Amino acid sequence: MDLFTKCFEFTRADDVKKLGLYPYFRAIEANEGPVVQIEGRKIVMAGSNNYLGLTSHPKVKEAAIKAIEKYGTGCSGSRYLTGTLDLHIELESRLAKFFNVESVLLFSTGYQSAQGIIPTLVNRGDYVVSDKDNHACIVAGNLLAKGATADFVRYKHNDMEDLERVISKLPQSAGKLVVSDGVFSTGGEIVDLPHLNSTAKKYGARILIDDAHSVGVIGKGGRGTASEFNLESEIDLTMGTFSKTFASLGGYVAGSERVINYLKHHSPALIFSASPTPASVAAALAALDILEVEPERVTKLISNANYVRTALVNAGFNVVDGRTAIVPVIVGSDELAFQMWRMLYDAGLFVNVFISPGVPQGRQMMRTSYMSTHEIEHLDFIIDTFKSIGQKLGLI
């Protein structure tokens, strides 16, 4: 069979395009944060992960420009060889201090971080124990670990009883790594970290939390999930990204110096990848500066999300319960999801549409997310537009 047969037979996206309902790969022509320009129109953005609204902050942009002027556009090598700048070391040191850990290591992307951590630590005879709703980067890392003759098992989403059922069946002598999103990227729920921690400790497992959607959102001063539950000293490793709160591109892992040192010298994803660009690192540093001196941005972010969440629930929408920046509205089918997305878009509102198999059948959703820079007029527009379209589609 020709390897490319599946490519020629894949027509799902083309079929949706013919209906005029295709919601993906829409080019943003200008970005002011809460408002963007797409296809020549001003659109209110309710789908960005730019949680603290820093991608357009003058200090962040200035830092990126100055870094390019000083270092050029790229590092032309991996961190292991010629790709380490003093900027990388500065950001690692600053993040370690911010998260109150011994050490931090940068990766070139957030997605790559999981692939750099999990298969490096979990080897022959070890196990990854993973939440079924973990992000795709964790799944990829799990599969790489399995390819290295380790194994991975999954437990029901955020179900600590099932976690114990699964982990209790593993060999007592085996190394174990329990991995979970801190804030789950689809539904916005927060992991039950106290119970996860106690269960992992009971069975001698280490813990890795993905705080991609947690930093800048929950915890003291936006320090993430462990901080939210006062478990900073209990969680072994935390990984994250710069593509959301830190208004840039890249990833990191934070933990003890000895573990970070091991990853630094053994992780193929680090050793064989070009290092994060000067502009990316400088932008993340500037964003960290702002987060540290303006923690009120975190408060405003959550206030904005709660304002919309409460209004949509009161209007009768099926909203996933939560207290983070993510507010998903369940619509229930692929066809209805595509139709609602198009109607919202035509009305001047951009949201993310999640369909099967990315979410289970019946859980197709409009995934909205909020920024600290949304103002009340943006939020009211989002609410009013959802109500209008929801009534037309019979959802409320």
Contacts in CASP RR format, 6 or more apart in sequence:
PFRMAT RR
TARGET T0000
AUTHOR 0000-0000-0000
METHOD contacts of the structure
MODEL  1
MDLFTKCFEFTRADDVKKLGLYPYFRAIEANEGPVVQIEGRKIVMAGSNN
YLGLTSHPKVKEAAIKAIEKYGTGCSGSRYLTGTLDLHIELESRLAKFFN
VESVLLFSTGYQSAQGIIPTLVNRGDYVVSDKDNHACIVAGNLLAKGATA
DFVRYKHNDMEDLERVISKLPQSAGKLVVSDGVFSTGGEIVDLPHLNSTA
KKYGARILIDDAHSVGVIGKGGRGTASEFNLESEIDLTMGTFSKTFASLG
GYVAGSERVINYLKHHSPALIFSASPTPASVAAALAALDILEVEPERVTK
LISNANYVRTALVNAGFNVVDGRTAIVPVIVGSDELAFQMWRMLYDAGLF
VNVFISPGVPQGRQMMRTSYMSTHEIEHLDFIIDTFKSIGQKLGLI
13 22 0 8 1.000
13 24 0 8 1.000
16 22 0 8 1.000
16 338 0 8 1.000
19 338 0 8 1.000
20 342 0 8 1.000
21 338 0 8 1.000
21 339 0 8 1.000
21 341 0 8 1.000
21 342 0 8 1.000
22 338 0 8 1.000
23 338 0 8 1.000
23 341 0 8 1.000
23 342 0 8 1.000
23 345 0 8 1.000
23 352 0 8 1.000
23 353 0 8 1.000
26 38 0 8 1.000
26 39 0 8 1.000
26 350 0 8 1.000
27 38 0 8 1.000
27 39 0 8 1.000
28 36 0 8 1.000
28 37 0 8 1.000
28 38 0 8 1.000
29 36 0 8 1.000
29 37 0 8 1.000
29 38 0 8 1.000
29 39 0 8 1.000
29 40 0 8 1.000
30 36 0 8 1.000
30 37 0 8 1.000
31 37 0 8 1.000
31 45 0 8 1.000
31 55 0 8 1.000
31 56 0 8 1.000
32 56 0 8 1.000
33 45 0 8 1.000
33 48 0 8 1.000
33 50 0 8 1.000
33 53 0 8 1.000
33 55 0 8 1.000
33 56 0 8 1.000
33 371 0 8 1.000
33 373 0 8 1.000
34 44 0 8 1.000
34 45 0 8 1.000
34 371 0 8 1.000
34 373 0 8 1.000
34 374 0 8 1.000
34 375 0 8 1.000
34 378 0 8 1.000
35 42 0 8 1.000
35 43 0 8 1.000
35 44 0 8 1.000
35 45 0 8 1.000
35 378 0 8 1.000
36 42 0 8 1.000
36 43 0 8 1.000
36 45 0 8 1.000
36 350 0 8 1.000
37 43 0 8 1.000
38 350 0 8 1.000
41 348 0 8 1.000
42 348 0 8 1.000
43 345 0 8 1.000
43 348 0 8 1.000
43 349 0 8 1.000
43 350 0 8 1.000
44 348 0 8 1.000
44 349 0 8 1.000
44 350 0 8 1.000
44 378 0 8 1.000
44 381 0 8 1.000
44 382 0 8 1.000
45 350 0 8 1.000
45 371 0 8 1.000
46 349 0 8 1.000
46 350 0 8 1.000
46 351 0 8 1.000
46 368 0 8 1.000
46 369 0 8 1.000
46 370 0 8 1.000
46 382 0 8 1.000
47 350 0 8 1.000
47 351 0 8 1.000
47 352 0 8 1.000
47 367 0 8 1.000
47 368 0 8 1.000
47 369 0 8 1.000
48 369 0 8 1.000
48 371 0 8 1.000
49 213 0 8 1.000
49 243 0 8 1.000
49 244 0 8 1.000
49 369 0 8 1.000
50 244 0 8 1.000
50 247 0 8 1.000
50 371 0 8 1.000
51 216 0 8 1.000
51 217 0 8 1.000
51 244 0 8 1.000
51 245 0 8 1.000
51 301 0 8 1.000
51 325 0 8 1.000
51 369 0 8 1.000
51 370 0 8 1.000
51 371 0 8 1.000
51 372 0 8 1.000
52 216 0 8 1.000
52 245 0 8 1.000
52 247 0 8 1.000
52 287 0 8 1.000
52 290 0 8 1.000
52 291 0 8 1.000
52 297 0 8 1.000
52 298 0 8 1.000
52 301 0 8 1.000
52 371 0 8 1.000
52 372 0 8 1.000
52 373 0 8 1.000
53 247 0 8 1.000
53 297 0 8 1.000
53 371 0 8 1.000
53 372 0 8 1.000
53 373 0 8 1.000
54 60 0 8 1.000
54 245 0 8 1.000
54 246 0 8 1.000
54 247 0 8 1.000
54 286 0 8 1.000
54 287 0 8 1.000
54 290 0 8 1.000
55 247 0 8 1.000
57 247 0 8 1.000
57 286 0 8 1.000
57 287 0 8 1.000
57 290 0 8 1.000
59 286 0 8 1.000
59 289 0 8 1.000
59 290 0 8 1.000
60 247 0 8 1.000
60 248 0 8 1.000
60 283 0 8 1.000
60 286 0 8 1.000
60 287 0 8 1.000
60 290 0 8 1.000
61 283 0 8 1.000
62 286 0 8 1.000
63 282 0 8 1.000
63 283 0 8 1.000
63 285 0 8 1.000
63 286 0 8 1.000
64 248 0 8 1.000
64 279 0 8 1.000
64 280 0 8 1.000
64 282 0 8 1.000
64 283 0 8 1.000
64 286 0 8 1.000
65 279 0 8 1.000
66 282 0 8 1.000
67 87 0 8 1.000
67 278 0 8 1.000
67 279 0 8 1.000
67 281 0 8 1.000
67 282 0 8 1.000
67 283 0 8 1.000
68 278 0 8 1.000
68 279 0 8 1.000
70 278 0 8 1.000
71 85 0 8 1.000
71 87 0 8 1.000
71 278 0 8 1.000
72 278 0 8 1.000
73 277 0 8 1.000
73 278 0 8 1.000
73 279 0 8 1.000
74 274 0 8 1.000
74 277 0 8 1.000
74 278 0 8 1.000
75 82 0 8 1.000
75 83 0 8 1.000
75 84 0 8 1.000
75 85 0 8 1.000
75 274 0 8 1.000
75 275 0 8 1.000
75 276 0 8 1.000
75 277 0 8 1.000
75 278 0 8 1.000
76 82 0 8 1.000
76 83 0 8 1.000
76 274 0 8 1.000
77 83 0 8 1.000
77 274 0 8 1.000
77 275 0 8 1.000
78 270 0 8 1.000
78 271 0 8 1.000
78 272 0 8 1.000
78 273 0 8 1.000
78 274 0 8 1.000
78 275 0 8 1.000
79 88 0 8 1.000
79 106 0 8 1.000
79 264 0 8 1.000
79 270 0 8 1.000
79 271 0 8 1.000
79 275 0 8 1.000
80 270 0 8 1.000
80 271 0 8 1.000
83 274 0 8 1.000
83 275 0 8 1.000
84 275 0 8 1.000
85 275 0 8 1.000
85 278 0 8 1.000
85 281 0 8 1.000
87 278 0 8 1.000
87 281 0 8 1.000
87 282 0 8 1.000
87 285 0 8 1.000
88 106 0 8 1.000
88 275 0 8 1.000
88 276 0 8 1.000
88 281 0 8 1.000
90 285 0 8 1.000
91 104 0 8 1.000
91 106 0 8 1.000
91 281 0 8 1.000
91 284 0 8 1.000
91 285 0 8 1.000
91 288 0 8 1.000
92 103 0 8 1.000
92 104 0 8 1.000
92 105 0 8 1.000
92 106 0 8 1.000
92 252 0 8 1.000
93 104 0 8 1.000
94 285 0 8 1.000
94 288 0 8 1.000
95 104 0 8 1.000
95 252 0 8 1.000
95 254 0 8 1.000
95 288 0 8 1.000
96 102 0 8 1.000
96 103 0 8 1.000
96 104 0 8 1.000
96 254 0 8 1.000
98 223 0 8 1.000
98 288 0 8 1.000
98 292 0 8 1.000
99 223 0 8 1.000
99 232 0 8 1.000
99 238 0 8 1.000
99 254 0 8 1.000
100 223 0 8 1.000
100 232 0 8 1.000
101 232 0 8 1.000
101 238 0 8 1.000
101 254 0 8 1.000
101 255 0 8 1.000
101 256 0 8 1.000
102 255 0 8 1.000
102 256 0 8 1.000
102 257 0 8 1.000
102 260 0 8 1.000
103 254 0 8 1.000
103 255 0 8 1.000
103 256 0 8 1.000
103 257 0 8 1.000
103 259 0 8 1.000
103 260 0 8 1.000
103 261 0 8 1.000
104 252 0 8 1.000
104 253 0 8 1.000
104 254 0 8 1.000
104 255 0 8 1.000
104 260 0 8 1.000
105 252 0 8 1.000
105 253 0 8 1.000
105 260 0 8 1.000
105 263 0 8 1.000
105 264 0 8 1.000
105 270 0 8 1.000
106 250 0 8 1.000
106 251 0 8 1.000
106 252 0 8 1.000
106 275 0 8 1.000
106 276 0 8 1.000
106 281 0 8 1.000
107 113 0 8 1.000
107 116 0 8 1.000
107 250 0 8 1.000
107 251 0 8 1.000
107 252 0 8 1.000
107 253 0 8 1.000
107 269 0 8 1.000
107 270 0 8 1.000
107 273 0 8 1.000
107 276 0 8 1.000
108 250 0 8 1.000
108 251 0 8 1.000
108 273 0 8 1.000
108 274 0 8 1.000
108 275 0 8 1.000
108 276 0 8 1.000
109 241 0 8 1.000
109 243 0 8 1.000
109 249 0 8 1.000
109 250 0 8 1.000
109 251 0 8 1.000
110 137 0 8 1.000
110 212 0 8 1.000
110 239 0 8 1.000
110 240 0 8 1.000
110 241 0 8 1.000
110 242 0 8 1.000
110 243 0 8 1.000
110 250 0 8 1.000
110 251 0 8 1.000
110 252 0 8 1.000
111 136 0 8 1.000
111 137 0 8 1.000
111 140 0 8 1.000
111 241 0 8 1.000
112 137 0 8 1.000
112 250 0 8 1.000
112 251 0 8 1.000
112 269 0 8 1.000
112 273 0 8 1.000
113 137 0 8 1.000
113 239 0 8 1.000
113 240 0 8 1.000
113 241 0 8 1.000
113 250 0 8 1.000
113 251 0 8 1.000
113 252 0 8 1.000
113 253 0 8 1.000
113 269 0 8 1.000
114 135 0 8 1.000
114 137 0 8 1.000
114 138 0 8 1.000
114 140 0 8 1.000
114 141 0 8 1.000
114 210 0 8 1.000
114 239 0 8 1.000
115 137 0 8 1.000
115 140 0 8 1.000
115 141 0 8 1.000
115 144 0 8 1.000
115 269 0 8 1.000
116 141 0 8 1.000
116 263 0 8 1.000
116 267 0 8 1.000
116 268 0 8 1.000
116 269 0 8 1.000
116 270 0 8 1.000
117 141 0 8 1.000
117 208 0 8 1.000
117 237 0 8 1.000
117 239 0 8 1.000
117 253 0 8 1.000
117 263 0 8 1.000
117 267 0 8 1.000
118 128 0 8 1.000
118 138 0 8 1.000
118 141 0 8 1.000
118 142 0 8 1.000
118 144 0 8 1.000
118 145 0 8 1.000
118 177 0 8 1.000
118 179 0 8 1.000
118 208 0 8 1.000
119 141 0 8 1.000
119 144 0 8 1.000
119 145 0 8 1.000
119 147 0 8 1.000
119 148 0 8 1.000
119 150 0 8 1.000
120 262 0 8 1.000
120 263 0 8 1.000
120 266 0 8 1.000
120 267 0 8 1.000
120 268 0 8 1.000
120 269 0 8 1.000
121 177 0 8 1.000
121 206 0 8 1.000
121 259 0 8 1.000
121 262 0 8 1.000
121 263 0 8 1.000
122 128 0 8 1.000
122 145 0 8 1.000
122 148 0 8 1.000
122 150 0 8 1.000
122 152 0 8 1.000
122 175 0 8 1.000
122 177 0 8 1.000
123 145 0 8 1.000
123 148 0 8 1.000
123 149 0 8 1.000
123 150 0 8 1.000
124 148 0 8 1.000
124 149 0 8 1.000
124 150 0 8 1.000
125 149 0 8 1.000
125 150 0 8 1.000
125 151 0 8 1.000
125 174 0 8 1.000
125 175 0 8 1.000
126 145 0 8 1.000
126 150 0 8 1.000
126 151 0 8 1.000
126 174 0 8 1.000
126 175 0 8 1.000
126 176 0 8 1.000
126 177 0 8 1.000
127 150 0 8 1.000
127 151 0 8 1.000
127 152 0 8 1.000
127 153 0 8 1.000
127 170 0 8 1.000
127 174 0 8 1.000
127 175 0 8 1.000
127 176 0 8 1.000
127 177 0 8 1.000
128 141 0 8 1.000
128 142 0 8 1.000
128 145 0 8 1.000
128 146 0 8 1.000
128 150 0 8 1.000
128 151 0 8 1.000
128 152 0 8 1.000
128 153 0 8 1.000
128 176 0 8 1.000
128 177 0 8 1.000
128 179 0 8 1.000
129 152 0 8 1.000
129 153 0 8 1.000
129 154 0 8 1.000
129 155 0 8 1.000
129 163 0 8 1.000
129 166 0 8 1.000
129 167 0 8 1.000
129 170 0 8 1.000
129 176 0 8 1.000
129 177 0 8 1.000
129 178 0 8 1.000
129 179 0 8 1.000
129 205 0 8 1.000
130 138 0 8 1.000
130 139 0 8 1.000
130 142 0 8 1.000
130 152 0 8 1.000
130 153 0 8 1.000
130 154 0 8 1.000
130 155 0 8 1.000
130 178 0 8 1.000
130 179 0 8 1.000
130 180 0 8 1.000
131 154 0 8 1.000
131 155 0 8 1.000
131 157 0 8 1.000
131 158 0 8 1.000
131 179 0 8 1.000
131 180 0 8 1.000
131 181 0 8 1.000
131 184 0 8 1.000
131 191 0 8 1.000
132 154 0 8 1.000
132 155 0 8 1.000
132 156 0 8 1.000
132 157 0 8 1.000
133 157 0 8 1.000
133 158 0 8 1.000
133 181 0 8 1.000
133 184 0 8 1.000
133 186 0 8 1.000
134 179 0 8 1.000
134 180 0 8 1.000
134 181 0 8 1.000
134 184 0 8 1.000
134 210 0 8 1.000
135 181 0 8 1.000
135 185 0 8 1.000
135 210 0 8 1.000
135 212 0 8 1.000
137 210 0 8 1.000
138 179 0 8 1.000
138 181 0 8 1.000
138 210 0 8 1.000
142 152 0 8 1.000
142 179 0 8 1.000
143 152 0 8 1.000
145 152 0 8 1.000
146 152 0 8 1.000
153 166 0 8 1.000
153 167 0 8 1.000
153 170 0 8 1.000
154 166 0 8 1.000
155 162 0 8 1.000
155 163 0 8 1.000
155 165 0 8 1.000
155 166 0 8 1.000
155 167 0 8 1.000
156 162 0 8 1.000
157 184 0 8 1.000
158 180 0 8 1.000
158 184 0 8 1.000
158 189 0 8 1.000
158 191 0 8 1.000
158 192 0 8 1.000
160 192 0 8 1.000
160 195 0 8 1.000
160 196 0 8 1.000
160 199 0 8 1.000
163 178 0 8 1.000
163 195 0 8 1.000
163 196 0 8 1.000
163 199 0 8 1.000
164 199 0 8 1.000
164 202 0 8 1.000
164 203 0 8 1.000
167 176 0 8 1.000
167 178 0 8 1.000
167 199 0 8 1.000
167 200 0 8 1.000
167 203 0 8 1.000
167 205 0 8 1.000
168 203 0 8 1.000
170 176 0 8 1.000
170 203 0 8 1.000
172 203 0 8 1.000
175 204 0 8 1.000
175 205 0 8 1.000
175 206 0 8 1.000
176 200 0 8 1.000
176 203 0 8 1.000
176 204 0 8 1.000
176 205 0 8 1.000
176 206 0 8 1.000
177 205 0 8 1.000
177 206 0 8 1.000
177 207 0 8 1.000
177 208 0 8 1.000
178 196 0 8 1.000
178 199 0 8 1.000
178 200 0 8 1.000
178 205 0 8 1.000
178 206 0 8 1.000
178 207 0 8 1.000
178 208 0 8 1.000
179 207 0 8 1.000
179 208 0 8 1.000
179 209 0 8 1.000
179 210 0 8 1.000
180 191 0 8 1.000
180 196 0 8 1.000
180 208 0 8 1.000
180 209 0 8 1.000
180 210 0 8 1.000
181 191 0 8 1.000
181 209 0 8 1.000
181 210 0 8 1.000
181 212 0 8 1.000
181 213 0 8 1.000
182 190 0 8 1.000
182 191 0 8 1.000
182 193 0 8 1.000
182 209 0 8 1.000
182 210 0 8 1.000
182 211 0 8 1.000
182 213 0 8 1.000
182 214 0 8 1.000
182 224 0 8 1.000
182 225 0 8 1.000
183 189 0 8 1.000
183 190 0 8 1.000
183 191 0 8 1.000
183 211 0 8 1.000
183 212 0 8 1.000
183 213 0 8 1.000
183 214 0 8 1.000
183 217 0 8 1.000
183 218 0 8 1.000
183 225 0 8 1.000
183 324 0 8 1.000
183 326 0 8 1.000
184 190 0 8 1.000
184 191 0 8 1.000
184 213 0 8 1.000
185 212 0 8 1.000
185 213 0 8 1.000
185 326 0 8 1.000
186 326 0 8 1.000
186 328 0 8 1.000
186 354 0 8 1.000
186 358 0 8 1.000
186 359 0 8 1.000
186 365 0 8 1.000
186 367 0 8 1.000
187 320 0 8 1.000
187 326 0 8 1.000
187 328 0 8 1.000
187 365 0 8 1.000
187 367 0 8 1.000
188 213 0 8 1.000
188 320 0 8 1.000
188 322 0 8 1.000
188 324 0 8 1.000
188 325 0 8 1.000
188 326 0 8 1.000
188 328 0 8 1.000
189 320 0 8 1.000
189 321 0 8 1.000
189 322 0 8 1.000
189 324 0 8 1.000
190 214 0 8 1.000
190 218 0 8 1.000
190 225 0 8 1.000
190 228 0 8 1.000
190 322 0 8 1.000
190 323 0 8 1.000
190 324 0 8 1.000
191 209 0 8 1.000
191 225 0 8 1.000
193 209 0 8 1.000
193 225 0 8 1.000
193 226 0 8 1.000
193 228 0 8 1.000
193 229 0 8 1.000
193 231 0 8 1.000
193 235 0 8 1.000
194 229 0 8 1.000
194 231 0 8 1.000
196 207 0 8 1.000
197 207 0 8 1.000
197 231 0 8 1.000
197 234 0 8 1.000
197 235 0 8 1.000
199 205 0 8 1.000
200 206 0 8 1.000
200 207 0 8 1.000
201 234 0 8 1.000
206 236 0 8 1.000
206 237 0 8 1.000
207 234 0 8 1.000
207 235 0 8 1.000
207 236 0 8 1.000
207 237 0 8 1.000
208 236 0 8 1.000
208 237 0 8 1.000
208 238 0 8 1.000
208 239 0 8 1.000
209 225 0 8 1.000
209 226 0 8 1.000
209 235 0 8 1.000
209 237 0 8 1.000
209 238 0 8 1.000
209 239 0 8 1.000
210 238 0 8 1.000
210 239 0 8 1.000
210 240 0 8 1.000
211 224 0 8 1.000
211 225 0 8 1.000
211 238 0 8 1.000
211 239 0 8 1.000
211 240 0 8 1.000
212 239 0 8 1.000
212 240 0 8 1.000
212 241 0 8 1.000
212 243 0 8 1.000
212 244 0 8 1.000
213 244 0 8 1.000
213 324 0 8 1.000
213 325 0 8 1.000
213 326 0 8 1.000
214 222 0 8 1.000
214 224 0 8 1.000
214 225 0 8 1.000
214 228 0 8 1.000
214 324 0 8 1.000
215 222 0 8 1.000
215 223 0 8 1.000
215 224 0 8 1.000
215 240 0 8 1.000
215 244 0 8 1.000
215 245 0 8 1.000
215 246 0 8 1.000
216 222 0 8 1.000
216 223 0 8 1.000
216 224 0 8 1.000
216 245 0 8 1.000
216 291 0 8 1.000
216 297 0 8 1.000
216 298 0 8 1.000
216 301 0 8 1.000
217 224 0 8 1.000
217 245 0 8 1.000
217 298 0 8 1.000
217 301 0 8 1.000
217 302 0 8 1.000
217 324 0 8 1.000
217 325 0 8 1.000
218 224 0 8 1.000
218 225 0 8 1.000
218 227 0 8 1.000
218 228 0 8 1.000
218 302 0 8 1.000
218 323 0 8 1.000
218 324 0 8 1.000
219 225 0 8 1.000
219 227 0 8 1.000
219 228 0 8 1.000
219 298 0 8 1.000
220 227 0 8 1.000
220 228 0 8 1.000
221 227 0 8 1.000
221 291 0 8 1.000
221 295 0 8 1.000
221 298 0 8 1.000
222 245 0 8 1.000
222 291 0 8 1.000
222 295 0 8 1.000
222 298 0 8 1.000
223 232 0 8 1.000
224 238 0 8 1.000
225 235 0 8 1.000
225 238 0 8 1.000
226 232 0 8 1.000
226 234 0 8 1.000
226 235 0 8 1.000
226 238 0 8 1.000
236 255 0 8 1.000
236 256 0 8 1.000
236 259 0 8 1.000
237 253 0 8 1.000
237 254 0 8 1.000
237 255 0 8 1.000
237 259 0 8 1.000
238 253 0 8 1.000
238 254 0 8 1.000
238 255 0 8 1.000
239 251 0 8 1.000
239 252 0 8 1.000
239 253 0 8 1.000
239 254 0 8 1.000
240 251 0 8 1.000
240 252 0 8 1.000
240 253 0 8 1.000
241 250 0 8 1.000
241 251 0 8 1.000
241 252 0 8 1.000
242 248 0 8 1.000
242 249 0 8 1.000
242 250 0 8 1.000
242 251 0 8 1.000
242 252 0 8 1.000
242 276 0 8 1.000
242 280 0 8 1.000
242 283 0 8 1.000
242 284 0 8 1.000
242 287 0 8 1.000
243 249 0 8 1.000
243 250 0 8 1.000
245 287 0 8 1.000
245 291 0 8 1.000
246 283 0 8 1.000
246 284 0 8 1.000
246 287 0 8 1.000
246 288 0 8 1.000
246 291 0 8 1.000
247 283 0 8 1.000
247 284 0 8 1.000
247 287 0 8 1.000
248 279 0 8 1.000
248 280 0 8 1.000
248 281 0 8 1.000
248 283 0 8 1.000
248 284 0 8 1.000
248 287 0 8 1.000
249 276 0 8 1.000
249 277 0 8 1.000
249 280 0 8 1.000
250 276 0 8 1.000
250 280 0 8 1.000
250 284 0 8 1.000
251 276 0 8 1.000
253 260 0 8 1.000
253 263 0 8 1.000
254 260 0 8 1.000
263 270 0 8 1.000
264 270 0 8 1.000
290 297 0 8 1.000
291 297 0 8 1.000
291 298 0 8 1.000
297 372 0 8 1.000
298 372 0 8 1.000
300 372 0 8 1.000
301 325 0 8 1.000
301 370 0 8 1.000
301 371 0 8 1.000
301 372 0 8 1.000
302 323 0 8 1.000
302 324 0 8 1.000
302 325 0 8 1.000
304 370 0 8 1.000
304 371 0 8 1.000
304 372 0 8 1.000
304 374 0 8 1.000
304 379 0 8 1.000
305 323 0 8 1.000
305 324 0 8 1.000
305 325 0 8 1.000
305 326 0 8 1.000
305 327 0 8 1.000
305 369 0 8 1.000
305 370 0 8 1.000
306 323 0 8 1.000
307 376 0 8 1.000
307 379 0 8 1.000
308 327 0 8 1.000
308 368 0 8 1.000
308 370 0 8 1.000
308 379 0 8 1.000
308 382 0 8 1.000
308 383 0 8 1.000
309 319 0 8 1.000
309 322 0 8 1.000
309 327 0 8 1.000
311 383 0 8 1.000
312 319 0 8 1.000
312 327 0 8 1.000
312 329 0 8 1.000
312 383 0 8 1.000
312 386 0 8 1.000
313 319 0 8 1.000
315 383 0 8 1.000
315 386 0 8 1.000
315 387 0 8 1.000
315 396 0 8 1.000
316 396 0 8 1.000
317 329 0 8 1.000
317 330 0 8 1.000
317 386 0 8 1.000
317 390 0 8 1.000
317 395 0 8 1.000
317 396 0 8 1.000
318 329 0 8 1.000
318 330 0 8 1.000
318 331 0 8 1.000
318 395 0 8 1.000
319 327 0 8 1.000
319 328 0 8 1.000
319 329 0 8 1.000
319 330 0 8 1.000
320 327 0 8 1.000
320 328 0 8 1.000
320 330 0 8 1.000
320 365 0 8 1.000
325 369 0 8 1.000
325 370 0 8 1.000
325 371 0 8 1.000
326 367 0 8 1.000
326 368 0 8 1.000
326 369 0 8 1.000
327 368 0 8 1.000
327 369 0 8 1.000
327 370 0 8 1.000
328 354 0 8 1.000
328 365 0 8 1.000
328 366 0 8 1.000
328 367 0 8 1.000
328 368 0 8 1.000
329 365 0 8 1.000
329 366 0 8 1.000
329 367 0 8 1.000
329 368 0 8 1.000
329 386 0 8 1.000
330 362 0 8 1.000
330 363 0 8 1.000
330 364 0 8 1.000
330 365 0 8 1.000
331 337 0 8 1.000
331 340 0 8 1.000
331 364 0 8 1.000
331 365 0 8 1.000
331 366 0 8 1.000
331 393 0 8 1.000
331 395 0 8 1.000
332 362 0 8 1.000
332 363 0 8 1.000
332 364 0 8 1.000
332 365 0 8 1.000
333 362 0 8 1.000
333 364 0 8 1.000
334 355 0 8 1.000
334 356 0 8 1.000
334 364 0 8 1.000
336 364 0 8 1.000
336 393 0 8 1.000
337 353 0 8 1.000
337 354 0 8 1.000
337 355 0 8 1.000
337 364 0 8 1.000
337 365 0 8 1.000
337 366 0 8 1.000
338 353 0 8 1.000
338 355 0 8 1.000
339 393 0 8 1.000
340 353 0 8 1.000
340 366 0 8 1.000
340 389 0 8 1.000
340 390 0 8 1.000
340 393 0 8 1.000
340 395 0 8 1.000
341 351 0 8 1.000
341 353 0 8 1.000
341 366 0 8 1.000
343 389 0 8 1.000
343 392 0 8 1.000
343 393 0 8 1.000
344 350 0 8 1.000
344 351 0 8 1.000
344 366 0 8 1.000
344 385 0 8 1.000
344 386 0 8 1.000
344 389 0 8 1.000
347 385 0 8 1.000
347 388 0 8 1.000
347 389 0 8 1.000
348 385 0 8 1.000
349 381 0 8 1.000
349 382 0 8 1.000
349 385 0 8 1.000
349 386 0 8 1.000
351 366 0 8 1.000
351 367 0 8 1.000
351 368 0 8 1.000
352 366 0 8 1.000
352 367 0 8 1.000
352 368 0 8 1.000
352 369 0 8 1.000
353 364 0 8 1.000
353 365 0 8 1.000
353 366 0 8 1.000
353 367 0 8 1.000
354 364 0 8 1.000
354 365 0 8 1.000
354 366 0 8 1.000
354 367 0 8 1.000
355 364 0 8 1.000
356 362 0 8 1.000
356 364 0 8 1.000
359 365 0 8 1.000
366 386 0 8 1.000
368 382 0 8 1.000
370 379 0 8 1.000
387 396 0 8 1.000
390 396 0 8 1.000
END
